[in-house]
Amino acid sequence: MDKEKWENFKDLKPIEQRSKPTFKYPDGEILNGIIIDEIRVDSQIIDENTTGKTYCNLVQKIKLEDERFIFRFCYYYINFDNETPRWIFGQYALALLEKKYKELINKMKEKGWI
């Protein structure tokens, strides 16, 4: 990646300045949430089709308006080949209730994946 481009680029907006997450379900239910915290890892090249892009992979802990917690696995990316590069939210993100997340982790452990 061109370090000169990166040096002049801003980081992600702080959580408080981002749009609040909204979850729309097939039955029409809409739940809003608040990002409580997030963890992040950055990667530059995933495969040959991502050259020129930088990815920011996140897991966010979100509190829903009904007081439940979910974890959202999502990403932002910058395409430095664009005329005006900026962080873009990946619109497809996995969101799991805390209980279901723990269930998946336990099953991954049982299989020896982690």
C-alpha positions as CSV (number, residue, x, y, z in Angstrom):
1,M,0.0,0.0,0.0
2,D,1.2,3.5,-0.7
3,K,2.3,4.8,2.7
4,E,2.0,8.4,1.6
5,K,-1.7,8.1,0.9
6,W,-2.2,6.4,4.3
7,E,-0.3,9.1,6.2
8,N,-2.8,11.7,5.0
9,F,-5.8,9.7,5.8
10,K,-8.1,9.9,8.8
11,D,-8.9,6.9,11.1
12,L,-12.5,5.7,11.7
13,K,-14.8,8.1,13.4
14,P,-15.1,7.6,17.1
15,I,-18.0,5.3,18.1
16,E,-20.1,8.2,19.4
17,Q,-20.0,10.0,16.1
18,R,-21.1,7.0,13.9
19,S,-24.7,6.2,13.0
20,K,-26.5,4.0,15.5
21,P,-27.0,0.5,14.3
22,T,-30.4,-0.5,13.1
23,F,-31.5,-4.1,12.6
24,K,-34.4,-4.9,10.3
25,Y,-35.9,-8.4,10.5
26,P,-37.9,-10.2,7.7
27,D,-41.1,-9.9,9.8
28,G,-40.8,-6.1,9.7
29,E,-39.5,-5.7,13.3
30,I,-36.8,-3.0,13.6
31,L,-34.5,-2.8,16.6
32,N,-32.1,0.0,17.2
33,G,-28.9,-0.3,19.2
34,I,-25.9,1.5,20.7
35,I,-22.3,0.4,20.1
36,I,-20.9,-0.2,23.5
37,D,-17.4,-1.1,22.5
38,E,-15.5,-2.7,19.6
39,I,-12.2,-4.6,18.9
40,R,-10.4,-4.2,15.7
41,V,-7.7,-5.8,13.5
42,D,-6.5,-4.3,10.2
43,S,-5.5,-6.1,7.1
44,Q,-4.3,-4.8,3.8
45,I,-4.5,-7.6,1.3
46,I,-7.0,-10.5,1.5
47,D,-6.5,-11.8,-2.0
48,E,-5.5,-10.6,-5.4
49,N,-8.8,-8.8,-5.9
50,T,-8.3,-6.5,-2.9
51,T,-5.1,-4.8,-3.9
52,G,-5.3,-1.1,-3.2
53,K,-7.8,-1.6,-0.4
54,T,-7.3,-1.6,3.3
55,Y,-9.7,-3.4,5.6
56,C,-10.6,-2.8,9.2
57,N,-12.3,-5.9,10.7
58,L,-14.3,-5.4,13.8
59,V,-16.4,-7.2,16.4
60,Q,-18.8,-4.7,18.1
61,K,-20.7,-5.2,21.3
62,I,-24.1,-3.6,20.8
63,K,-26.8,-3.1,23.3
64,L,-30.3,-3.3,21.7
65,E,-33.2,-1.1,22.8
66,D,-34.8,-4.2,24.4
67,E,-31.7,-4.5,26.7
68,R,-30.2,-7.6,25.0
69,F,-26.7,-7.6,23.8
70,I,-25.5,-8.7,20.4
71,F,-22.1,-9.1,18.8
72,R,-21.7,-7.7,15.2
73,F,-18.9,-8.9,13.0
74,C,-18.3,-6.3,10.4
75,Y,-15.7,-4.4,8.4
76,Y,-14.9,-1.0,6.9
77,Y,-12.6,-0.6,4.0
78,I,-10.8,2.1,2.0
79,N,-10.3,1.8,-1.7
80,F,-7.3,4.0,-2.4
81,D,-7.9,3.7,-6.1
82,N,-11.0,5.8,-5.8
83,E,-10.6,9.5,-6.5
84,T,-11.8,10.4,-3.0
85,P,-10.9,7.5,-0.7
86,R,-12.9,7.2,2.5
87,W,-13.9,4.6,5.0
88,I,-16.9,2.6,3.7
89,F,-19.0,0.3,6.0
90,G,-19.4,-3.3,4.6
91,Q,-23.2,-3.5,4.4
92,Y,-23.3,-7.3,5.1
93,A,-22.5,-8.0,8.8
94,L,-23.2,-11.0,11.0
95,A,-25.0,-10.1,14.2
96,L,-25.5,-12.7,16.9
97,L,-27.2,-12.6,20.3
98,E,-24.7,-13.1,23.1
99,K,-26.2,-16.5,23.9
100,K,-25.8,-17.7,20.3
101,Y,-22.3,-16.4,20.0
102,K,-21.3,-18.4,23.1
103,E,-23.0,-21.4,21.7
104,L,-21.0,-21.2,18.5
105,I,-17.7,-20.6,20.4
106,N,-18.4,-23.7,22.5
107,K,-19.1,-25.8,19.4
108,M,-15.9,-24.5,17.8
109,K,-13.9,-25.6,20.9
110,E,-15.6,-29.0,21.0
111,K,-14.4,-29.6,17.4
112,G,-10.9,-28.4,18.2
113,W,-11.1,-25.4,15.8
114,I,-10.0,-23.0,18.6
